């Protein structure tokens, strides 16, 4: 079985390859939705749009992902300014944020389609303003995603993670594997 990921993210590729989900990559061609009512439905719909945008390619399985972060029940995107990145950390300080990833998998051989999501809660300690400044100054990827990268300096601020760690990284491998199993696809089948 040949899997194609609807993304050209080297980071996502590294994670999927590490857990044995070998794949090819192609950049999806779809518009993000401006209407963000229910965050769970939103990420599933974006993932599905990404998957459908590459459905024309020659592959067995299409995998697409879309991740958002909810801070105080507001969807937080990529910060546009340093101050916005700092504000995201301030808003997370002493609170629990949610990382939600939409998953879409299309089996082109059987026409099976699955959409689902994975949610992980991150409880943060109180973060001192000095540490927020230090983090933003030293974290090269602070201007991506929600503004916090949990596998580096930000891990110091985390009190507890409830759910999939890989989901926080935008690749909920446990849920992906579960869906592939529903399609009767196992690690030995992936080439």
ROBA-854183 format. One record per residue: residue in one letter; x, y, z of N, C-alpha, C, O, CB in turn. Coordinates in steps of 0.05 Angstrom, whole numbers, padded with zeros to 5 digits, always signed. Glycine has a CB too. Layout:
AXYZXYZXYZXYZXYZ;...
***
This chain:
X+00017-00024+00000+00000+00000+00000+00018+00025+00000+00036+00027+00016-00019+00000+00025;X+00011+00042-00017+00026+00068-00019+00009+00090-00006-00014+00094-00014+00033+00075-00049;X+00021+00103+00014+00007+00125+00027+00019+00151+00017+00043+00154+00013+00011+00123+00058;X+00001+00171+00012+00009+00198+00005-00002+00217+00025-00026+00217+00030+00000+00205-00024;X+00016+00233+00037+00008+00254+00056+00002+00280+00042+00019+00288+00025+00030+00257+00078;X-00020+00292+00047-00028+00317+00035-00014+00340+00051-00027+00356+00064-00059+00321+00035;X+00012+00340+00050+00029+00360+00063+00057+00357+00054+00066+00335+00046+00026+00358+00094;X+00072+00378+00054+00101+00376+00048+00118+00383+00073+00141+00389+00071+00109+00395+00025;X+00105+00381+00097+00119+00386+00122+00140+00365+00128+00134+00341+00131+00098+00387+00145;X+00165+00374+00129+00187+00355+00135+00184+00344+00163+00191+00321+00169+00214+00369+00132;X+00172+00360+00181+00168+00352+00209+00148+00329+00210+00153+00309+00224+00159+00376+00226;X+00126+00332+00196+00105+00311+00196+00116+00285+00183+00111+00263+00193+00080+00320+00181;X+00131+00289+00162+00144+00266+00148+00162+00251+00167+00162+00226+00168+00159+00275+00124;X+00178+00265+00182+00197+00253+00201+00182+00236+00221+00190+00213+00227+00214+00274+00215;X+00161+00247+00233+00145+00232+00253+00133+00207+00241+00135+00186+00252+00123+00250+00265;X+00119+00210+00218+00106+00187+00205+00126+00165+00198+00121+00142+00202+00091+00196+00180;X+00149+00173+00187+00170+00153+00181+00181+00140+00206+00186+00116+00205+00193+00167+00165;X+00184+00155+00227+00194+00144+00252+00176+00121+00263+00186+00102+00275+00197+00166+00273;X+00150+00124+00259+00132+00104+00270+00124+00083+00249+00105+00067+00254+00106+00117+00281;X+00138+00083+00226+00133+00062+00207+00112+00068+00186+00104+00050+00171+00127+00037+00220;X+00102+00092+00186+00081+00099+00166+00095+00113+00142+00092+00138+00139+00059+00117+00179;X+00109+00098+00127+00124+00108+00104+00104+00120+00084+00081+00110+00081+00141+00086+00090;X+00112+00141+00070+00093+00155+00053+00108+00173+00033+00132+00178+00035+00074+00171+00070;X+00093+00183+00014+00102+00204-00004+00087+00230+00005+00068+00228+00020+00095+00198-00034;X+00096+00252-00005+00084+00278+00002+00076+00293-00022+00090+00292-00043+00103+00295+00020;X+00054+00307-00020+00046+00326-00041+00031+00349-00027+00016+00345-00008+00027+00312-00063;X+00036+00373-00037+00024+00397-00026-00005+00398-00033-00012+00398-00057+00039+00422-00035;X-00023+00400-00013-00052+00402-00020-00058+00429-00032-00044+00449-00026-00069+00396+00005;X-00079+00430-00048-00087+00455-00060-00115+00461-00052-00134+00454-00066-00084+00455-00091;X-00119+00473-00028-00146+00479-00019-00145+00505-00003-00125+00512+00009-00158+00456-00003;X-00168+00517-00002-00171+00542+00013-00180+00535+00041-00196+00517+00046-00193+00561-00001;X-00168+00550+00060-00177+00547+00088-00205+00560+00090-00211+00580+00077-00157+00560+00108;X-00222+00549+00107-00249+00560+00110-00248+00584+00128-00232+00585+00148-00268+00539+00122;X-00264+00604+00122-00265+00627+00139-00285+00624+00161-00284+00637+00182-00271+00653+00123;X-00305+00606+00157-00326+00602+00177-00317+00580+00196-00315+00557+00189-00353+00593+00163;X-00311+00589+00221-00300+00570+00241-00320+00567+00264-00315+00576+00286-00273+00581+00252;X-00342+00554+00259-00362+00550+00280-00352+00530+00301-00341+00538+00322-00389+00540+00268;X-00356+00505+00296-00348+00484+00314-00319+00476+00308-00314+00467+00285-00368+00460+00313;X-00301+00479+00327-00272+00473+00320-00267+00444+00312-00250+00438+00296-00255+00480+00344;X-00283+00425+00323-00279+00397+00317-00288+00391+00288-00274+00376+00274-00295+00380+00337;X-00310+00402+00280-00320+00398+00253-00302+00414+00233-00296+00404+00211-00349+00408+00250;X-00292+00437+00242-00275+00453+00225-00249+00438+00217-00243+00437+00193-00267+00479+00240;X-00235+00426+00236-00210+00412+00230-00215+00387+00213-00199+00381+00195-00195+00404+00255;X-00237+00374+00218-00244+00350+00201-00250+00359+00172-00241+00346+00153-00268+00335+00213;X-00264+00381+00169-00271+00391+00143-00247+00400+00127-00244+00395+00103-00291+00414+00145;X-00228+00414+00141-00204+00423+00127-00187+00399+00119-00176+00398+00097-00187+00442+00146;X-00184+00379+00137-00169+00355+00131-00181+00341+00106-00167+00332+00088-00168+00336+00155;X-00208+00340+00106-00221+00327+00083-00217+00342+00057-00212+00330+00036-00251+00324+00089;X-00218+00369+00058-00213+00385+00035-00184+00381+00025-00179+00379+00000-00217+00415+00041;X-00165+00379+00043-00137+00374+00035-00135+00347+00021-00121+00344+00001-00119+00375+00060;X-00147+00327+00033-00146+00300+00021-00158+00299-00007-00147+00288-00025-00160+00279+00040;X-00182+00312-00009-00195+00312-00035-00180+00327-00056-00182+00321-00080-00223+00324-00032;X-00164+00347-00048-00150+00363-00067-00127+00348-00081-00117+00357-00102-00138+00388-00053;X-00119+00325-00069-00098+00309-00083-00109+00281-00091-00093+00263-00097-00074+00305-00064;X-00135+00279-00092-00147+00253-00098-00141+00243-00126-00144+00219-00132-00177+00255-00094;X-00133+00261-00143-00127+00254-00171-00100+00239-00174-00095+00227-00195-00126+00279-00188;X-00083+00239-00154-00057+00227-00157-00058+00196-00155-00078+00185-00145-00038+00238-00136;X-00037+00183-00165-00035+00154-00164-00024+00145-00137+00000+00147-00132-00018+00144-00188;X-00041+00136-00120-00034+00126-00094-00056+00108-00084-00078+00107-00095-00029+00149-00074;X-00051+00093-00062-00071+00076-00051-00087+00090-00029-00111+00089-00027-00059+00050-00039;X-00071+00104-00011-00083+00117+00012-00075+00146+00012-00052+00153+00007-00073+00103+00039;X-00094+00163+00018-00089+00192+00022-00093+00198+00051-00114+00191+00062-00107+00210+00003;X-00074+00212+00063-00076+00221+00091-00073+00251+00091-00055+00262+00080-00053+00207+00108;X-00092+00264+00105-00090+00293+00108-00096+00300+00137-00112+00287+00151-00110+00307+00089;X-00082+00321+00147-00084+00330+00175-00088+00360+00176-00078+00375+00159-00060+00321+00191;X-00102+00369+00196-00104+00398+00201-00106+00402+00231-00123+00390+00244-00128+00411+00186;X-00089+00419+00242-00087+00423+00271-00093+00452+00279-00084+00471+00266-00059+00415+00281;X-00109+00455+00300-00114+00481+00311-00108+00479+00341-00107+00457+00353-00143+00491+00306;X-00105+00502+00353-00102+00504+00382-00124+00522+00393-00130+00543+00382-00074+00515+00391;X-00137+00513+00415-00158+00529+00428-00146+00539+00454-00138+00524+00471-00184+00513+00433;X-00145+00566+00457-00137+00578+00482-00161+00594+00491-00171+00612+00477-00111+00597+00479;X-00171+00589+00515-00195+00601+00525-00218+00599+00506-00234+00618+00501-00190+00631+00531;X-00221+00575+00493-00242+00569+00474-00241+00586+00449-00261+00587+00434-00268+00572+00487;X-00219+00599+00443-00215+00613+00418-00194+00599+00401-00173+00591+00412-00207+00643+00424;X-00199+00597+00375-00180+00585+00357-00157+00604+00354-00160+00628+00348-00192+00578+00330;X-00133+00594+00358-00109+00610+00356-00093+00600+00332-00086+00577+00330-00092+00608+00383;X-00088+00618+00314-00072+00611+00291-00043+00619+00294-00034+00624+00316-00084+00625+00266;X-00030+00620+00272-00002+00628+00271+00000+00657+00279-00013+00674+00266+00011+00623+00243;X+00016+00664+00299+00018+00692+00307+00031+00709+00285+00049+00701+00271+00035+00695+00333;X+00020+00733+00281+00029+00751+00260+00052+00769+00270+00067+00780+00254+00006+00768+00249;X+00053+00773+00296+00074+00790+00308+00086+00777+00333+00074+00758+00343+00062+00818+00316;X+00109+00787+00341+00121+00777+00366+00103+00781+00389+00100+00764+00407+00148+00791+00370;X+00090+00804+00390+00072+00810+00413+00048+00791+00413+00040+00783+00435+00061+00839+00410;X+00038+00783+00390+00016+00764+00389+00026+00736+00399+00011+00723+00413+00005+00762+00360;X+00050+00729+00392+00061+00703+00402+00064+00704+00433+00057+00685+00446+00089+00697+00389;X+00072+00727+00443+00075+00730+00473+00047+00728+00485+00043+00716+00507+00089+00756+00480;X+00027+00741+00473+00000+00741+00483-00011+00713+00485-00026+00707+00503-00018+00760+00467;X-00005+00697+00465-00015+00669+00465-00004+00654+00489-00019+00639+00502-00006+00654+00439;X+00021+00659+00496+00033+00646+00520+00021+00657+00545+00015+00642+00564+00064+00650+00520;X+00017+00683+00546+00004+00695+00570-00024+00683+00574-00032+00677+00597+00002+00726+00567;X-00039+00680+00552-00066+00669+00554-00066+00640+00562-00086+00630+00573-00080+00672+00528;X-00044+00625+00557-00042+00597+00564-00032+00594+00593-00037+00573+00606-00023+00582+00546;X-00019+00614+00603-00006+00613+00630-00027+00606+00651-00047+00620+00655+00007+00639+00636;X-00022+00584+00666-00039+00576+00688-00066+00564+00679-00084+00561+00695-00045+00599+00705;X-00068+00558+00653-00093+00548+00642-00089+00522+00626-00066+00514+00622-00107+00569+00624;X-00111+00511+00617-00109+00487+00599-00118+00495+00571-00139+00507+00568-00127+00464+00610;X-00101+00489+00552-00107+00494+00524-00112+00467+00511-00105+00446+00521-00083+00509+00510;X-00125+00468+00488-00131+00443+00473-00118+00444+00445-00118+00465+00432-00162+00439+00470;X-00107+00422+00438-00096+00418+00410-00115+00398+00397-00118+00376+00407-00066+00409+00410;X-00126+00406+00374-00145+00389+00360-00135+00385+00331-00130+00405+00317-00174+00401+00360;X-00132+00360+00324-00123+00354+00296-00145+00339+00282-00154+00318+00291-00097+00338+00297;X-00153+00349+00259-00171+00335+00241-00156+00315+00224-00133+00321+00215-00187+00355+00224;X-00168+00292+00219-00155+00271+00204-00174+00262+00182-00198+00257+00187-00147+00247+00222;X-00164+00261+00158-00180+00250+00136-00163+00228+00122-00140+00233+00115-00189+00272+00115;X-00174+00205+00118-00160+00183+00104-00179+00172+00083-00202+00165+00088-00152+00161+00124;X-00169+00171+00058-00184+00160+00036-00169+00136+00026-00145+00137+00019-00188+00182+00013;X-00183+00113+00024-00172+00089+00012-00183+00088-00016-00206+00082-00021-00180+00063+00029;X-00165+00094-00035-00174+00096-00063-00181+00068-00075-00195+00066-00095-00153+00110-00080;X-00170+00047-00063-00175+00020-00073-00204+00011-00066-00216-00004-00081-00155+00001-00062;X-00213+00019-00043-00240+00010-00033-00261+00032-00032-00284+00027-00027-00237-00003-00006;X-00252+00057-00037-00269+00080-00035-00278+00086-00006-00297+00101-00002-00293+00077-00053;X-00265+00074+00014-00271+00080+00042-00260+00108+00048-00239+00116+00039-00259+00059+00061;X-00275+00123+00064-00267+00150+00073-00273+00152+00103-00295+00146+00112-00283+00172+00057;X-00253+00161+00117-00256+00166+00145-00247+00194+00152-00227+00204+00142-00240+00145+00162;X-00263+00208+00168-00255+00233+00180-00259+00230+00210-00278+00219+00220-00270+00258+00169;X-00240+00241+00225-00242+00240+00254-00224+00262+00265-00213+00278+00250-00232+00212+00265;X-00222+00264+00291-00204+00283+00303-00191+00271+00328-00201+00251+00339-00219+00309+00310;X-00170+00283+00337-00156+00276+00362-00153+00302+00378-00145+00322+00367-00128+00262+00356;X-00159+00300+00403-00157+00323+00421-00137+00317+00443-00137+00295+00455-00184+00332+00433;X-00119+00336+00449-00101+00334+00471-00102+00359+00487-00103+00381+00476-00071+00328+00461;X-00104+00357+00514-00104+00380+00531-00077+00384+00543-00064+00365+00553-00126+00377+00554;X-00068+00409+00543-00042+00417+00555-00047+00436+00578-00058+00458+00573-00023+00429+00533;X-00041+00428+00602-00043+00446+00625-00016+00459+00630+00004+00446+00633-00053+00430+00651;X-00017+00486+00630+00007+00502+00634+00010+00512+00662-00010+00518+00675+00008+00525+00614;X+00034+00513+00672+00040+00526+00697+00038+00557+00692+00035+00565+00669+00069+00519+00708;X+00038+00572+00713+00041+00601+00710+00068+00607+00697+00088+00596+00706+00038+00616+00738;X+00068+00623+00676+00092+00629+00662+00101+00658+00668+00086+00676+00662+00088+00624+00631;X+00124+00661+00679+00135+00687+00685+00139+00703+00660+00147+00692+00639+00161+00685+00702;X+00135+00729+00661+00138+00746+00638+00167+00744+00627+00171+00746+00603+00132+00775+00645;X+00186+00742+00645+00214+00739+00637+00218+00714+00620+00234+00714+00601+00233+00739+00661;X+00205+00692+00627+00207+00667+00612+00193+00669+00585+00202+00657+00565+00196+00644+00628;X+00171+00684+00584+00157+00688+00559+00176+00703+00540+00179+00695+00517+00131+00704+00563;X+00188+00724+00550+00207+00740+00533+00231+00722+00524+00239+00723+00501+00218+00764+00549;X+00242+00706+00543+00264+00689+00536+00256+00669+00515+00270+00664+00495+00274+00674+00561;X+00233+00657+00518+00223+00637+00499+00220+00648+00471+00230+00637+00452+00196+00626+00509;X+00207+00671+00469+00202+00683+00443+00229+00691+00430+00232+00689+00406+00184+00708+00446;X+00248+00700+00446+00274+00708+00436+00290+00685+00426+00305+00687+00407+00289+00724+00457;X+00287+00661+00439+00305+00638+00433+00292+00616+00417+00306+00599+00406+00315+00627+00458;X+00265+00616+00415+00252+00594+00400+00248+00603+00371+00232+00620+00365+00224+00588+00413;X+00264+00591+00353+00263+00598+00325+00236+00593+00312+00229+00606+00292+00284+00584+00310;X+00220+00575+00323+00194+00568+00311+00171+00580+00326+00148+00572+00322+00191+00538+00310;X+00175+00600+00342+00154+00612+00358+00133+00626+00341+00110+00631+00351+00165+00632+00378;X+00139+00632+00317+00120+00646+00300+00103+00626+00283+00089+00635+00265+00135+00666+00281;X+00105+00601+00290+00089+00580+00276+00067+00571+00295+00068+00576+00319+00107+00557+00267;X+00048+00557+00283+00026+00544+00298+00014+00564+00317+00007+00587+00310+00036+00519+00312;X+00012+00556+00342-00001+00574+00363+00020+00592+00375+00012+00610+00391-00014+00557+00384;X+00045+00589+00369+00066+00605+00381+00081+00590+00402+00100+00600+00413+00054+00630+00393;X+00073+00565+00408+00089+00549+00427+00096+00522+00415+00079+00508+00403+00074+00546+00453;X+00121+00515+00418+00132+00490+00408+00138+00473+00433+00158+00478+00446+00157+00494+00390;X+00122+00452+00438+00124+00438+00464+00149+00421+00467+00156+00413+00489+00100+00421+00467;X+00162+00414+00445+00185+00397+00447+00211+00411+00453+00232+00399+00454+00188+00381+00422;X+00210+00438+00457+00234+00453+00464+00230+00468+00491+00220+00456+00510+00241+00473+00441;X+00238+00493+00492+00236+00509+00516+00209+00508+00529+00206+00508+00554+00244+00537+00511;X+00188+00508+00513+00161+00509+00523+00154+00486+00541+00136+00488+00558+00141+00510+00500;X+00168+00463+00538+00163+00440+00555+00166+00446+00585+00154+00433+00602+00181+00416+00547;X+00183+00466+00591+00187+00475+00619+00161+00486+00631+00158+00486+00656+00209+00496+00620;X+00144+00496+00614+00119+00510+00624+00096+00491+00627+00075+00499+00638+00112+00532+00605;X+00099+00466+00619+00076+00447+00619+00075+00432+00645+00094+00421+00655+00079+00427+00595;X+00051+00433+00657+00046+00418+00681+00036+00390+00675+00044+00371+00688+00025+00433+00698;X+00019+00387+00654+00007+00361+00649-00003+00360+00620-00012+00380+00609-00017+00356+00668;X+00000+00337+00608-00011+00332+00581-00031+00309+00584-00025+00288+00594+00011+00324+00561;X-00056+00314+00575-00077+00295+00576-00084+00287+00547-00099+00301+00533-00102+00306+00591;X-00073+00264+00538-00079+00255+00511-00053+00250+00496-00032+00246+00508-00095+00276+00496;X-00054+00250+00470-00032+00242+00453-00011+00264+00451-00017+00287+00444-00042+00235+00425;X+00014+00257+00458+00036+00276+00454+00040+00282+00424+00044+00305+00416+00062+00265+00467;X+00039+00261+00408+00043+00265+00379+00022+00284+00367+00027+00298+00348+00042+00238+00365;X-00002+00284+00378-00023+00302+00369-00014+00331+00373-00020+00348+00356-00049+00297+00383;X-00001+00337+00395+00009+00364+00399+00028+00373+00377+00029+00396+00370+00023+00367+00427;X+00042+00353+00365+00060+00358+00344+00046+00359+00316+00058+00363+00296+00082+00338+00343;X+00019+00355+00317+00004+00356+00292+00002+00330+00277-00008+00329+00254+00015+00376+00275;X+00011+00308+00289+00010+00282+00276+00000+00260+00295+00017+00246+00307+00039+00274+00264;X-00026+00258+00299-00036+00238+00319-00034+00210+00309-00053+00198+00300-00066+00245+00325;X-00010+00199+00311-00004+00173+00299-00022+00150+00310-00029+00132+00296+00025+00166+00304;X-00029+00152+00336-00046+00131+00347-00073+00130+00333-00083+00108+00327-00050+00137+00377;X-00085+00153+00328-00111+00154+00315-00109+00146+00286-00127+00133+00275-00124+00182+00318;X-00087+00155+00273-00083+00148+00245-00081+00117+00242-00094+00105+00225-00057+00161+00234;X-00065+00105+00259-00062+00076+00259-00089+00062+00264-00095+00042+00251-00041+00067+00280;X-00104+00072+00283-00130+00061+00289-00149+00061+00264-00162+00041+00259-00144+00076+00312;X-00149+00083+00250-00165+00085+00226-00155+00066+00204-00171+00053+00191-00166+00114+00215;X-00129+00065+00200-00118+00047+00180-00126+00018+00187-00132+00002+00169-00087+00049+00179;X-00125+00011+00213-00134-00016+00221-00163-00021+00214-00170-00044+00206-00129-00020+00251;X-00180-00001+00216-00208-00004+00209-00211-00011+00179-00230-00024+00170-00224+00021+00216;X-00191-00002+00164-00190-00007+00135-00175-00033+00128-00170-00039+00105-00177+00017+00120;X-00168-00048+00150-00152-00073+00147-00125-00068+00134-00116-00083+00118-00168-00093+00130;X-00113-00045+00142-00086-00039+00134-00068-00039+00158-00074-00027+00179-00085-00011+00119;X-00046-00053+00156-00027-00057+00178+00001-00048+00170+00006-00044+00146-00027-00087+00188;X+00018-00045+00189+00045-00035+00183+00059-00051+00161+00073-00040+00144+00063-00036+00209;X+00055-00078+00161+00068-00095+00141+00059-00089+00113+00072-00095+00093+00063-00124+00148;X+00035-00076+00110+00024-00070+00084+00034-00045+00072+00031-00040+00048-00006-00068+00086;X+00047-00028+00088+00055-00001+00079+00083-00003+00066+00102-00012+00079+00055+00018+00103;X+00085+00007+00042+00110+00006+00028+00120+00034+00020+00141+00037+00008+00107-00011+00002;
***
